[in-house]
């Protein structure tokens, strides 16, 4: 009886993530919903400094969110931002 109860309440814990990127992807969802804790945000920020794929998906999510919110009719990426992303990518690769 007791084991069934705990099983039902077993959610994916942080230890279950295979990679940091998986964890970051999860945090990204929380960030988009505005539900990420400060610990998660810190982990996320540190990670995207060194992980370009996660940084890119973060940028995409942000653009997507702007579209979904309907505040922007078209996506405007400031040139400086685009440039800093490009530089970052080149540095890492
Ligand atoms: Zn990553």
PDB file of the backbone (N, CA, C, O) and the ligand in Angstrom, with CONECT records:
HET     ZN  A 101       1
ATOM      1  N   UNK A   1       0.835  -1.201   0.000  1.00  0.00           N
ATOM      2  CA  UNK A   1       0.000   0.000   0.000  1.00  0.00           C
ATOM      3  C   UNK A   1       0.870   1.251   0.000  1.00  0.00           C
ATOM      4  O   UNK A   1       0.695   2.173  -0.797  1.00  0.00           O
ATOM      5  N   UNK A   2       1.816   1.234   0.935  1.00  0.00           N
ATOM      6  CA  UNK A   2       2.635   2.431   1.095  1.00  0.00           C
ATOM      7  C   UNK A   2       3.499   2.692  -0.146  1.00  0.00           C
ATOM      8  O   UNK A   2       3.693   3.834  -0.563  1.00  0.00           O
ATOM      9  N   UNK A   3       4.004   1.606  -0.715  1.00  0.00           N
ATOM     10  CA  UNK A   3       4.879   1.779  -1.868  1.00  0.00           C
ATOM     11  C   UNK A   3       4.096   2.328  -3.062  1.00  0.00           C
ATOM     12  O   UNK A   3       4.623   3.113  -3.849  1.00  0.00           O
ATOM     13  N   UNK A   4       2.877   1.922  -3.187  1.00  0.00           N
ATOM     14  CA  UNK A   4       2.058   2.446  -4.285  1.00  0.00           C
ATOM     15  C   UNK A   4       1.890   3.955  -4.146  1.00  0.00           C
ATOM     16  O   UNK A   4       1.929   4.706  -5.121  1.00  0.00           O
ATOM     17  N   UNK A   5       1.708   4.357  -2.925  1.00  0.00           N
ATOM     18  CA  UNK A   5       1.515   5.787  -2.663  1.00  0.00           C
ATOM     19  C   UNK A   5       2.735   6.582  -3.093  1.00  0.00           C
ATOM     20  O   UNK A   5       2.617   7.594  -3.783  1.00  0.00           O
ATOM     21  N   UNK A   6       3.918   6.116  -2.679  1.00  0.00           N
ATOM     22  CA  UNK A   6       5.130   6.858  -3.026  1.00  0.00           C
ATOM     23  C   UNK A   6       5.394   6.812  -4.524  1.00  0.00           C
ATOM     24  O   UNK A   6       5.877   7.782  -5.108  1.00  0.00           O
ATOM     25  N   UNK A   7       5.076   5.685  -5.138  1.00  0.00           N
ATOM     26  CA  UNK A   7       5.292   5.568  -6.576  1.00  0.00           C
ATOM     27  C   UNK A   7       4.522   6.643  -7.332  1.00  0.00           C
ATOM     28  O   UNK A   7       5.036   7.272  -8.257  1.00  0.00           O
ATOM     29  N   UNK A   8       3.300   6.830  -6.920  1.00  0.00           N
ATOM     30  CA  UNK A   8       2.437   7.786  -7.609  1.00  0.00           C
ATOM     31  C   UNK A   8       2.981   9.197  -7.481  1.00  0.00           C
ATOM     32  O   UNK A   8       2.750  10.056  -8.332  1.00  0.00           O
ATOM     33  N   UNK A   9       3.710   9.413  -6.392  1.00  0.00           N
ATOM     34  CA  UNK A   9       4.191  10.769  -6.159  1.00  0.00           C
ATOM     35  C   UNK A   9       5.633  10.964  -6.586  1.00  0.00           C
ATOM     36  O   UNK A   9       6.213  12.031  -6.385  1.00  0.00           O
ATOM     37  N   UNK A  10       6.212   9.917  -7.180  1.00  0.00           N
ATOM     38  CA  UNK A  10       7.586  10.048  -7.629  1.00  0.00           C
ATOM     39  C   UNK A  10       7.634  10.832  -8.920  1.00  0.00           C
ATOM     40  O   UNK A  10       7.267  10.334  -9.984  1.00  0.00           O
ATOM     41  N   UNK A  11       8.084  12.044  -8.812  1.00  0.00           N
ATOM     42  CA  UNK A  11       8.267  12.841 -10.024  1.00  0.00           C
ATOM     43  C   UNK A  11       9.729  12.747 -10.428  1.00  0.00           C
ATOM     44  O   UNK A  11      10.559  12.209  -9.695  1.00  0.00           O
ATOM     45  N   UNK A  12      10.025  13.272 -11.589  1.00  0.00           N
ATOM     46  CA  UNK A  12      11.401  13.275 -12.062  1.00  0.00           C
ATOM     47  C   UNK A  12      12.222  14.195 -11.160  1.00  0.00           C
ATOM     48  O   UNK A  12      12.018  15.409 -11.141  1.00  0.00           O
ATOM     49  N   UNK A  13      13.131  13.612 -10.430  1.00  0.00           N
ATOM     50  CA  UNK A  13      13.943  14.434  -9.547  1.00  0.00           C
ATOM     51  C   UNK A  13      15.169  14.941 -10.302  1.00  0.00           C
ATOM     52  O   UNK A  13      15.478  14.463 -11.393  1.00  0.00           O
ATOM     53  N   UNK A  14      15.852  15.899  -9.718  1.00  0.00           N
ATOM     54  CA  UNK A  14      16.995  16.494 -10.398  1.00  0.00           C
ATOM     55  C   UNK A  14      18.088  15.479 -10.698  1.00  0.00           C
ATOM     56  O   UNK A  14      18.840  15.619 -11.662  1.00  0.00           O
ATOM     57  N   UNK A  15      18.160  14.451  -9.852  1.00  0.00           N
ATOM     58  CA  UNK A  15      19.201  13.452 -10.041  1.00  0.00           C
ATOM     59  C   UNK A  15      18.963  12.600 -11.281  1.00  0.00           C
ATOM     60  O   UNK A  15      19.864  11.893 -11.732  1.00  0.00           O
ATOM     61  N   UNK A  16      17.767  12.663 -11.827  1.00  0.00           N
ATOM     62  CA  UNK A  16      17.424  11.808 -12.955  1.00  0.00           C
ATOM     63  C   UNK A  16      17.889  12.362 -14.287  1.00  0.00           C
ATOM     64  O   UNK A  16      17.841  11.671 -15.305  1.00  0.00           O
ATOM     65  N   UNK A  17      18.334  13.593 -14.284  1.00  0.00           N
ATOM     66  CA  UNK A  17      18.767  14.159 -15.553  1.00  0.00           C
ATOM     67  C   UNK A  17      20.096  13.563 -15.972  1.00  0.00           C
ATOM     68  O   UNK A  17      21.046  13.509 -15.192  1.00  0.00           O
ATOM     69  N   UNK A  18      20.146  13.118 -17.217  1.00  0.00           N
ATOM     70  CA  UNK A  18      21.368  12.500 -17.724  1.00  0.00           C
ATOM     71  C   UNK A  18      22.472  13.533 -17.890  1.00  0.00           C
ATOM     72  O   UNK A  18      23.638  13.275 -17.590  1.00  0.00           O
ATOM     73  N   UNK A  19      22.091  14.682 -18.362  1.00  0.00           N
ATOM     74  CA  UNK A  19      23.091  15.721 -18.615  1.00  0.00           C
ATOM     75  C   UNK A  19      22.612  17.036 -18.037  1.00  0.00           C
ATOM     76  O   UNK A  19      21.436  17.206 -17.716  1.00  0.00           O
ATOM     77  N   UNK A  20      23.546  17.959 -17.911  1.00  0.00           N
ATOM     78  CA  UNK A  20      23.176  19.302 -17.459  1.00  0.00           C
ATOM     79  C   UNK A  20      22.223  19.936 -18.464  1.00  0.00           C
ATOM     80  O   UNK A  20      21.326  20.693 -18.093  1.00  0.00           O
ATOM     81  N   UNK A  21      22.425  19.619 -19.731  1.00  0.00           N
ATOM     82  CA  UNK A  21      21.586  20.209 -20.769  1.00  0.00           C
ATOM     83  C   UNK A  21      20.123  19.806 -20.581  1.00  0.00           C
ATOM     84  O   UNK A  21      19.221  20.609 -20.820  1.00  0.00           O
ATOM     85  N   UNK A  22      19.891  18.579 -20.160  1.00  0.00           N
ATOM     86  CA  UNK A  22      18.522  18.132 -19.922  1.00  0.00           C
ATOM     87  C   UNK A  22      17.906  18.933 -18.787  1.00  0.00           C
ATOM     88  O   UNK A  22      16.750  19.350 -18.846  1.00  0.00           O
ATOM     89  N   UNK A  23      18.708  19.136 -17.759  1.00  0.00           N
ATOM     90  CA  UNK A  23      18.222  19.896 -16.621  1.00  0.00           C
ATOM     91  C   UNK A  23      17.920  21.331 -17.041  1.00  0.00           C
ATOM     92  O   UNK A  23      16.914  21.913 -16.638  1.00  0.00           O
ATOM     93  N   UNK A  24      18.815  21.890 -17.863  1.00  0.00           N
ATOM     94  CA  UNK A  24      18.633  23.257 -18.333  1.00  0.00           C
ATOM     95  C   UNK A  24      17.361  23.371 -19.174  1.00  0.00           C
ATOM     96  O   UNK A  24      16.625  24.353 -19.077  1.00  0.00           O
ATOM     97  N   UNK A  25      17.117  22.359 -19.995  1.00  0.00           N
ATOM     98  CA  UNK A  25      15.906  22.374 -20.820  1.00  0.00           C
ATOM     99  C   UNK A  25      14.673  22.416 -19.927  1.00  0.00           C
ATOM    100  O   UNK A  25      13.687  23.085 -20.237  1.00  0.00           O
ATOM    101  N   UNK A  26      14.745  21.699 -18.828  1.00  0.00           N
ATOM    102  CA  UNK A  26      13.638  21.686 -17.868  1.00  0.00           C
ATOM    103  C   UNK A  26      13.496  23.049 -17.200  1.00  0.00           C
ATOM    104  O   UNK A  26      12.388  23.559 -17.037  1.00  0.00           O
ATOM    105  N   UNK A  27      14.621  23.629 -16.818  1.00  0.00           N
ATOM    106  CA  UNK A  27      14.593  24.944 -16.171  1.00  0.00           C
ATOM    107  C   UNK A  27      14.053  25.989 -17.143  1.00  0.00           C
ATOM    108  O   UNK A  27      13.331  26.908 -16.758  1.00  0.00           O
ATOM    109  N   UNK A  28      14.419  25.825 -18.401  1.00  0.00           N
ATOM    110  CA  UNK A  28      13.973  26.771 -19.422  1.00  0.00           C
ATOM    111  C   UNK A  28      12.447  26.821 -19.458  1.00  0.00           C
ATOM    112  O   UNK A  28      11.854  27.894 -19.568  1.00  0.00           O
ATOM    113  N   UNK A  29      11.825  25.659 -19.365  1.00  0.00           N
ATOM    114  CA  UNK A  29      10.359  25.616 -19.332  1.00  0.00           C
ATOM    115  C   UNK A  29       9.827  26.412 -18.154  1.00  0.00           C
ATOM    116  O   UNK A  29       8.863  27.168 -18.277  1.00  0.00           O
ATOM    117  N   UNK A  30      10.476  26.225 -17.005  1.00  0.00           N
ATOM    118  CA  UNK A  30      10.046  26.938 -15.807  1.00  0.00           C
ATOM    119  C   UNK A  30      10.251  28.435 -15.964  1.00  0.00           C
ATOM    120  O   UNK A  30       9.424  29.241 -15.539  1.00  0.00           O
ATOM    121  N   UNK A  31      11.372  28.792 -16.583  1.00  0.00           N
ATOM    122  CA  UNK A  31      11.672  30.212 -16.787  1.00  0.00           C
ATOM    123  C   UNK A  31      10.601  30.868 -17.656  1.00  0.00           C
ATOM    124  O   UNK A  31      10.140  31.974 -17.374  1.00  0.00           O
ATOM    125  N   UNK A  32      10.220  30.165 -18.710  1.00  0.00           N
ATOM    126  CA  UNK A  32       9.225  30.703 -19.633  1.00  0.00           C
ATOM    127  C   UNK A  32       7.905  30.930 -18.893  1.00  0.00           C
ATOM    128  O   UNK A  32       7.186  31.898 -19.140  1.00  0.00           O
ATOM    129  N   UNK A  33       7.617  30.012 -17.985  1.00  0.00           N
ATOM    130  CA  UNK A  33       6.383  30.147 -17.207  1.00  0.00           C
ATOM    131  C   UNK A  33       6.558  31.072 -16.008  1.00  0.00           C
ATOM    132  O   UNK A  33       5.602  31.350 -15.284  1.00  0.00           O
ATOM    133  N   UNK A  34       7.791  31.550 -15.802  1.00  0.00           N
ATOM    134  CA  UNK A  34       8.064  32.415 -14.664  1.00  0.00           C
ATOM    135  C   UNK A  34       8.057  31.680 -13.346  1.00  0.00           C
ATOM    136  O   UNK A  34       7.790  32.272 -12.300  1.00  0.00           O
ATOM    137  N   UNK A  35       8.353  30.376 -13.388  1.00  0.00           N
ATOM    138  CA  UNK A  35       8.272  29.566 -12.174  1.00  0.00           C
ATOM    139  C   UNK A  35       9.616  29.053 -11.701  1.00  0.00           C
ATOM    140  O   UNK A  35       9.674  28.259 -10.762  1.00  0.00           O
ATOM    141  N   UNK A  36      10.684  29.481 -12.321  1.00  0.00           N
ATOM    142  CA  UNK A  36      12.001  28.973 -11.941  1.00  0.00           C
ATOM    143  C   UNK A  36      12.436  29.592 -10.612  1.00  0.00           C
ATOM    144  O   UNK A  36      12.213  30.776 -10.361  1.00  0.00           O
ATOM    145  N   UNK A  37      13.055  28.778  -9.777  1.00  0.00           N
ATOM    146  CA  UNK A  37      13.586  29.297  -8.523  1.00  0.00           C
ATOM    147  C   UNK A  37      14.892  30.033  -8.799  1.00  0.00           C
ATOM    148  O   UNK A  37      15.457  29.922  -9.888  1.00  0.00           O
ATOM    149  N   UNK A  38      15.367  30.784  -7.809  1.00  0.00           N
ATOM    150  CA  UNK A  38      16.604  31.541  -8.030  1.00  0.00           C
ATOM    151  C   UNK A  38      17.785  30.598  -8.213  1.00  0.00           C
ATOM    152  O   UNK A  38      18.718  30.906  -8.955  1.00  0.00           O
ATOM    153  N   UNK A  39      17.750  29.449  -7.542  1.00  0.00           N
ATOM    154  CA  UNK A  39      18.798  28.450  -7.722  1.00  0.00           C
ATOM    155  C   UNK A  39      18.834  27.969  -9.163  1.00  0.00           C
ATOM    156  O   UNK A  39      19.893  27.845  -9.779  1.00  0.00           O
ATOM    157  N   UNK A  40      17.640  27.703  -9.678  1.00  0.00           N
ATOM    158  CA  UNK A  40      17.540  27.211 -11.047  1.00  0.00           C
ATOM    159  C   UNK A  40      18.014  28.266 -12.038  1.00  0.00           C
ATOM    160  O   UNK A  40      18.706  27.963 -13.010  1.00  0.00           O
ATOM    161  N   UNK A  41      17.629  29.509 -11.772  1.00  0.00           N
ATOM    162  CA  UNK A  41      18.061  30.582 -12.666  1.00  0.00           C
ATOM    163  C   UNK A  41      19.571  30.706 -12.678  1.00  0.00           C
ATOM    164  O   UNK A  41      20.182  30.925 -13.724  1.00  0.00           O
ATOM    165  N   UNK A  42      20.170  30.562 -11.491  1.00  0.00           N
ATOM    166  CA  UNK A  42      21.619  30.684 -11.392  1.00  0.00           C
ATOM    167  C   UNK A  42      22.299  29.563 -12.166  1.00  0.00           C
ATOM    168  O   UNK A  42      23.247  29.785 -12.920  1.00  0.00           O
ATOM    169  N   UNK A  43      21.791  28.357 -11.959  1.00  0.00           N
ATOM    170  CA  UNK A  43      22.334  27.198 -12.676  1.00  0.00           C
ATOM    171  C   UNK A  43      22.210  27.414 -14.174  1.00  0.00           C
ATOM    172  O   UNK A  43      23.139  27.163 -14.941  1.00  0.00           O
ATOM    173  N   UNK A  44      21.048  27.883 -14.563  1.00  0.00           N
ATOM    174  CA  UNK A  44      20.768  28.123 -15.982  1.00  0.00           C
ATOM    175  C   UNK A  44      21.738  29.146 -16.562  1.00  0.00           C
ATOM    176  O   UNK A  44      22.342  28.916 -17.610  1.00  0.00           O
ATOM    177  N   UNK A  45      21.885  30.289 -15.868  1.00  0.00           N
ATOM    178  CA  UNK A  45      22.748  31.351 -16.369  1.00  0.00           C
ATOM    179  C   UNK A  45      24.190  30.882 -16.514  1.00  0.00           C
ATOM    180  O   UNK A  45      24.869  31.192 -17.493  1.00  0.00           O
ATOM    181  N   UNK A  46      24.642  30.123 -15.512  1.00  0.00           N
ATOM    182  CA  UNK A  46      26.019  29.629 -15.567  1.00  0.00           C
ATOM    183  C   UNK A  46      26.187  28.679 -16.742  1.00  0.00           C
ATOM    184  O   UNK A  46      27.191  28.706 -17.453  1.00  0.00           O
ATOM    185  N   UNK A  47      25.174  27.838 -16.926  1.00  0.00           N
ATOM    186  CA  UNK A  47      25.285  26.815 -17.957  1.00  0.00           C
ATOM    187  C   UNK A  47      25.322  27.431 -19.353  1.00  0.00           C
ATOM    188  O   UNK A  47      26.151  27.048 -20.178  1.00  0.00           O
ATOM    189  N   UNK A  48      24.424  28.386 -19.620  1.00  0.00           N
ATOM    190  CA  UNK A  48      24.382  28.922 -20.995  1.00  0.00           C
ATOM    191  C   UNK A  48      25.602  29.770 -21.325  1.00  0.00           C
ATOM    192  O   UNK A  48      25.853  30.085 -22.488  1.00  0.00           O
ATOM    193  N   UNK A  49      26.362  30.137 -20.291  1.00  0.00           N
ATOM    194  CA  UNK A  49      27.600  30.867 -20.577  1.00  0.00           C
ATOM    195  C   UNK A  49      28.598  29.973 -21.290  1.00  0.00           C
ATOM    196  O   UNK A  49      29.443  30.451 -22.046  1.00  0.00           O
ATOM    197  N   UNK A  50      28.497  28.685 -21.048  1.00  0.00           N
ATOM    198  CA  UNK A  50      29.484  27.774 -21.618  1.00  0.00           C
ATOM    199  C   UNK A  50      28.862  26.767 -22.584  1.00  0.00           C
ATOM    200  O   UNK A  50      29.567  25.954 -23.182  1.00  0.00           O
ATOM    201  N   UNK A  51      27.546  26.825 -22.731  1.00  0.00           N
ATOM    202  CA  UNK A  51      26.898  25.822 -23.584  1.00  0.00           C
ATOM    203  C   UNK A  51      26.075  26.529 -24.659  1.00  0.00           C
ATOM    204  O   UNK A  51      24.997  27.059 -24.387  1.00  0.00           O
ATOM    205  N   UNK A  52      26.601  26.527 -25.881  1.00  0.00           N
ATOM    206  CA  UNK A  52      25.964  27.269 -26.959  1.00  0.00           C
ATOM    207  C   UNK A  52      24.596  26.697 -27.351  1.00  0.00           C
ATOM    208  O   UNK A  52      23.657  27.469 -27.545  1.00  0.00           O
ATOM    209  N   UNK A  53      24.451  25.377 -27.473  1.00  0.00           N
ATOM    210  CA  UNK A  53      23.121  24.850 -27.837  1.00  0.00           C
ATOM    211  C   UNK A  53      22.025  25.315 -26.872  1.00  0.00           C
ATOM    212  O   UNK A  53      20.917  25.645 -27.297  1.00  0.00           O
ATOM    213  N   UNK A  54      22.337  25.340 -25.580  1.00  0.00           N
ATOM    214  CA  UNK A  54      21.346  25.773 -24.604  1.00  0.00           C
ATOM    215  C   UNK A  54      21.104  27.276 -24.707  1.00  0.00           C
ATOM    216  O   UNK A  54      19.975  27.742 -24.558  1.00  0.00           O
ATOM    217  N   UNK A  55      22.165  28.025 -24.962  1.00  0.00           N
ATOM    218  CA  UNK A  55      22.015  29.466 -25.150  1.00  0.00           C
ATOM    219  C   UNK A  55      21.092  29.735 -26.335  1.00  0.00           C
ATOM    220  O   UNK A  55      20.206  30.586 -26.271  1.00  0.00           O
ATOM    221  N   UNK A  56      21.318  28.995 -27.414  1.00  0.00           N
ATOM    222  CA  UNK A  56      20.502  29.195 -28.613  1.00  0.00           C
ATOM    223  C   UNK A  56      19.043  28.828 -28.352  1.00  0.00           C
ATOM    224  O   UNK A  56      18.135  29.539 -28.783  1.00  0.00           O
ATOM    225  N   UNK A  57      18.822  27.735 -27.656  1.00  0.00           N
ATOM    226  CA  UNK A  57      17.434  27.360 -27.414  1.00  0.00           C
ATOM    227  C   UNK A  57      16.776  28.360 -26.478  1.00  0.00           C
ATOM    228  O   UNK A  57      15.570  28.597 -26.548  1.00  0.00           O
ATOM    229  N   UNK A  58      17.590  28.948 -25.595  1.00  0.00           N
ATOM    230  CA  UNK A  58      17.078  29.995 -24.720  1.00  0.00           C
ATOM    231  C   UNK A  58      16.630  31.203 -25.543  1.00  0.00           C
ATOM    232  O   UNK A  58      15.560  31.764 -25.308  1.00  0.00           O
ATOM    233  N   UNK A  59      17.464  31.596 -26.509  1.00  0.00           N
ATOM    234  CA  UNK A  59      17.125  32.725 -27.374  1.00  0.00           C
ATOM    235  C   UNK A  59      15.865  32.431 -28.171  1.00  0.00           C
ATOM    236  O   UNK A  59      14.998  33.290 -28.331  1.00  0.00           O
ATOM    237  N   UNK A  60      15.778  31.201 -28.668  1.00  0.00           N
ATOM    238  CA  UNK A  60      14.603  30.825 -29.450  1.00  0.00           C
ATOM    239  C   UNK A  60      13.350  30.884 -28.600  1.00  0.00           C
ATOM    240  O   UNK A  60      12.304  31.358 -29.042  1.00  0.00           O
ATOM    241  N   UNK A  61      13.467  30.395 -27.372  1.00  0.00           N
ATOM    242  CA  UNK A  61      12.313  30.408 -26.463  1.00  0.00           C
ATOM    243  C   UNK A  61      11.859  31.829 -26.207  1.00  0.00           C
ATOM    244  O   UNK A  61      10.663  32.119 -26.159  1.00  0.00           O
ATOM    245  N   UNK A  62      12.840  32.718 -26.043  1.00  0.00           N
ATOM    246  CA  UNK A  62      12.498  34.109 -25.765  1.00  0.00           C
ATOM    247  C   UNK A  62      11.754  34.730 -26.945  1.00  0.00           C
ATOM    248  O   UNK A  62      10.754  35.427 -26.771  1.00  0.00           O
ATOM    249  N   UNK A  63      12.259  34.465 -28.136  1.00  0.00           N
ATOM    250  CA  UNK A  63      11.608  34.984 -29.337  1.00  0.00           C
ATOM    251  C   UNK A  63      10.206  34.402 -29.459  1.00  0.00           C
ATOM    252  O   UNK A  63       9.243  35.099 -29.777  1.00  0.00           O
ATOM    253  N   UNK A  64      10.126  33.119 -29.198  1.00  0.00           N
ATOM    254  CA  UNK A  64       8.846  32.418 -29.280  1.00  0.00           C
ATOM    255  C   UNK A  64       7.846  33.011 -28.306  1.00  0.00           C
ATOM    256  O   UNK A  64       6.675  33.216 -28.626  1.00  0.00           O
ATOM    257  N   UNK A  65       8.340  33.280 -27.111  1.00  0.00           N
ATOM    258  CA  UNK A  65       7.451  33.814 -26.087  1.00  0.00           C
ATOM    259  C   UNK A  65       6.927  35.192 -26.494  1.00  0.00           C
ATOM    260  O   UNK A  65       5.755  35.512 -26.292  1.00  0.00           O
ATOM    261  N   UNK A  66       7.814  35.992 -27.068  1.00  0.00           N
ATOM    262  CA  UNK A  66       7.387  37.301 -27.537  1.00  0.00           C
ATOM    263  C   UNK A  66       6.289  37.171 -28.580  1.00  0.00           C
ATOM    264  O   UNK A  66       5.325  37.937 -28.590  1.00  0.00           O
ATOM    265  N   UNK A  67       6.454  36.191 -29.454  1.00  0.00           N
ATOM    266  CA  UNK A  67       5.452  35.980 -30.485  1.00  0.00           C
ATOM    267  C   UNK A  67       4.133  35.561 -29.854  1.00  0.00           C
ATOM    268  O   UNK A  67       3.067  36.072 -30.198  1.00  0.00           O
ATOM    269  N   UNK A  68       4.230  34.618 -28.922  1.00  0.00           N
ATOM    270  CA  UNK A  68       3.032  34.084 -28.285  1.00  0.00           C
ATOM    271  C   UNK A  68       2.299  35.182 -27.517  1.00  0.00           C
ATOM    272  O   UNK A  68       1.070  35.247 -27.523  1.00  0.00           O
ATOM    273  N   UNK A  69       3.067  36.034 -26.863  1.00  0.00           N
ATOM    274  CA  UNK A  69       2.464  37.108 -26.090  1.00  0.00           C
ATOM    275  C   UNK A  69       1.785  38.139 -26.989  1.00  0.00           C
ATOM    276  O   UNK A  69       0.906  38.879 -26.548  1.00  0.00           O
ATOM    277  N   UNK A  70       2.196  38.179 -28.234  1.00  0.00           N
ATOM    278  CA  UNK A  70       1.559  39.079 -29.172  1.00  0.00           C
ATOM    279  C   UNK A  70       1.976  40.523 -29.018  1.00  0.00           C
ATOM    280  O   UNK A  70       1.362  41.425 -29.589  1.00  0.00           O
ATOM    281  N   UNK A  71       3.038  40.738 -28.233  1.00  0.00           N
ATOM    282  CA  UNK A  71       3.496  42.109 -28.073  1.00  0.00           C
ATOM    283  C   UNK A  71       4.237  42.592 -29.314  1.00  0.00           C
ATOM    284  O   UNK A  71       4.275  43.784 -29.619  1.00  0.00           O
ATOM    285  N   UNK A  72       4.811  41.649 -30.004  1.00  0.00           N
ATOM    286  CA  UNK A  72       5.566  42.008 -31.195  1.00  0.00           C
ATOM    287  C   UNK A  72       4.892  41.408 -32.413  1.00  0.00           C
ATOM    288  O   UNK A  72       4.524  40.233 -32.417  1.00  0.00           O
ATOM    289  N   UNK A  73       4.738  42.201 -33.421  1.00  0.00           N
ATOM    290  CA  UNK A  73       4.169  41.657 -34.651  1.00  0.00           C
ATOM    291  C   UNK A  73       5.248  40.984 -35.474  1.00  0.00           C
ATOM    292  O   UNK A  73       4.983  40.040 -36.218  1.00  0.00           O
ATOM    293  N   UNK A  74       6.439  41.466 -35.336  1.00  0.00           N
ATOM    294  CA  UNK A  74       7.557  40.747 -35.944  1.00  0.00           C
ATOM    295  C   UNK A  74       8.706  40.723 -34.948  1.00  0.00           C
ATOM    296  O   UNK A  74       8.799  41.558 -34.049  1.00  0.00           O
ATOM    297  N   UNK A  75       9.571  39.744 -35.136  1.00  0.00           N
ATOM    298  CA  UNK A  75      10.656  39.582 -34.190  1.00  0.00           C
ATOM    299  C   UNK A  75      11.806  40.493 -34.553  1.00  0.00           C
ATOM    300  O   UNK A  75      12.326  40.452 -35.668  1.00  0.00           O
ATOM    301  N   UNK A  76      12.189  41.300 -33.614  1.00  0.00           N
ATOM    302  CA  UNK A  76      13.315  42.199 -33.852  1.00  0.00           C
ATOM    303  C   UNK A  76      14.469  41.773 -32.958  1.00  0.00           C
ATOM    304  O   UNK A  76      14.373  41.822 -31.732  1.00  0.00           O
ATOM    305  N   UNK A  77      15.545  41.362 -33.580  1.00  0.00           N
ATOM    306  CA  UNK A  77      16.736  41.018 -32.816  1.00  0.00           C
ATOM    307  C   UNK A  77      17.731  42.161 -32.958  1.00  0.00           C
ATOM    308  O   UNK A  77      18.201  42.446 -34.059  1.00  0.00           O
ATOM    309  N   UNK A  78      18.047  42.806 -31.863  1.00  0.00           N
ATOM    310  CA  UNK A  78      19.032  43.887 -31.944  1.00  0.00           C
ATOM    311  C   UNK A  78      20.344  43.379 -32.520  1.00  0.00           C
ATOM    312  O   UNK A  78      20.784  42.270 -32.220  1.00  0.00           O
ATOM    313  N   UNK A  79      20.958  44.207 -33.350  1.00  0.00           N
ATOM    314  CA  UNK A  79      22.184  43.772 -34.004  1.00  0.00           C
ATOM    315  C   UNK A  79      23.265  43.406 -32.994  1.00  0.00           C
ATOM    316  O   UNK A  79      24.019  42.453 -33.192  1.00  0.00           O
ATOM    317  N   UNK A  80      23.330  44.169 -31.918  1.00  0.00           N
ATOM    318  CA  UNK A  80      24.365  43.901 -30.928  1.00  0.00           C
ATOM    319  C   UNK A  80      24.173  42.527 -30.299  1.00  0.00           C
ATOM    320  O   UNK A  80      25.140  41.814 -30.032  1.00  0.00           O
ATOM    321  N   UNK A  81      22.913  42.164 -30.065  1.00  0.00           N
ATOM    322  CA  UNK A  81      22.629  40.854 -29.476  1.00  0.00           C
ATOM    323  C   UNK A  81      23.035  39.752 -30.443  1.00  0.00           C
ATOM    324  O   UNK A  81      23.702  38.789 -30.065  1.00  0.00           O
ATOM    325  N   UNK A  82      22.619  39.909 -31.705  1.00  0.00           N
ATOM    326  CA  UNK A  82      22.960  38.911 -32.715  1.00  0.00           C
ATOM    327  C   UNK A  82      24.473  38.757 -32.810  1.00  0.00           C
ATOM    328  O   UNK A  82      25.003  37.653 -32.937  1.00  0.00           O
ATOM    329  N   UNK A  83      25.148  39.899 -32.744  1.00  0.00           N
ATOM    330  CA  UNK A  83      26.607  39.894 -32.861  1.00  0.00           C
ATOM    331  C   UNK A  83      27.239  39.183 -31.669  1.00  0.00           C
ATOM    332  O   UNK A  83      28.171  38.396 -31.836  1.00  0.00           O
ATOM    333  N   UNK A  84      26.737  39.458 -30.474  1.00  0.00           N
ATOM    334  CA  UNK A  84      27.341  38.858 -29.283  1.00  0.00           C
ATOM    335  C   UNK A  84      27.107  37.355 -29.272  1.00  0.00           C
ATOM    336  O   UNK A  84      27.945  36.602 -28.776  1.00  0.00           O
ATOM    337  N   UNK A  85      25.982  36.911 -29.811  1.00  0.00           N
ATOM    338  CA  UNK A  85      25.731  35.468 -29.898  1.00  0.00           C
ATOM    339  C   UNK A  85      26.716  34.839 -30.879  1.00  0.00           C
ATOM    340  O   UNK A  85      27.305  33.793 -30.609  1.00  0.00           O
ATOM    341  N   UNK A  86      26.881  35.500 -32.021  1.00  0.00           N
ATOM    342  CA  UNK A  86      27.812  34.980 -33.024  1.00  0.00           C
ATOM    343  C   UNK A  86      29.219  34.882 -32.447  1.00  0.00           C
ATOM    344  O   UNK A  86      29.913  33.883 -32.641  1.00  0.00           O
ATOM    345  N   UNK A  87      29.631  35.925 -31.739  1.00  0.00           N
ATOM    346  CA  UNK A  87      30.966  35.931 -31.156  1.00  0.00           C
ATOM    347  C   UNK A  87      31.104  34.778 -30.177  1.00  0.00           C
ATOM    348  O   UNK A  87      32.123  34.088 -30.158  1.00  0.00           O
ATOM    349  N   UNK A  88      30.086  34.574 -29.372  1.00  0.00           N
ATOM    350  CA  UNK A  88      30.106  33.525 -28.365  1.00  0.00           C
ATOM    351  C   UNK A  88      30.248  32.159 -29.021  1.00  0.00           C
ATOM    352  O   UNK A  88      31.013  31.307 -28.571  1.00  0.00           O
ATOM    353  N   UNK A  89      29.492  31.976 -30.095  1.00  0.00           N
ATOM    354  CA  UNK A  89      29.538  30.706 -30.802  1.00  0.00           C
ATOM    355  C   UNK A  89      30.936  30.457 -31.348  1.00  0.00           C
ATOM    356  O   UNK A  89      31.461  29.347 -31.257  1.00  0.00           O
ATOM    357  N   UNK A  90      31.531  31.495 -31.914  1.00  0.00           N
ATOM    358  CA  UNK A  90      32.855  31.335 -32.492  1.00  0.00           C
ATOM    359  C   UNK A  90      33.894  31.043 -31.410  1.00  0.00           C
ATOM    360  O   UNK A  90      34.814  30.249 -31.608  1.00  0.00           O
ATOM    361  N   UNK A  91      33.728  31.693 -30.275  1.00  0.00           N
ATOM    362  CA  UNK A  91      34.667  31.461 -29.176  1.00  0.00           C
ATOM    363  C   UNK A  91      34.622  30.013 -28.713  1.00  0.00           C
ATOM    364  O   UNK A  91      35.652  29.392 -28.452  1.00  0.00           O
ATOM    365  N   UNK A  92      33.412  29.493 -28.616  1.00  0.00           N
ATOM    366  CA  UNK A  92      33.245  28.145 -28.070  1.00  0.00           C
ATOM    367  C   UNK A  92      33.660  27.081 -29.059  1.00  0.00           C
ATOM    368  O   UNK A  92      34.227  26.058 -28.672  1.00  0.00           O
ATOM    369  N   UNK A  93      33.382  27.310 -30.350  1.00  0.00           N
ATOM    370  CA  UNK A  93      33.749  26.330 -31.379  1.00  0.00           C
ATOM    371  C   UNK A  93      35.186  26.504 -31.781  1.00  0.00           C
ATOM    372  O   UNK A  93      35.681  25.770 -32.636  1.00  0.00           O
TER     373      UNK A  93
HETATM  374 ZN    ZN A 101      23.640  22.727 -22.406  1.00  0.00          ZN
END
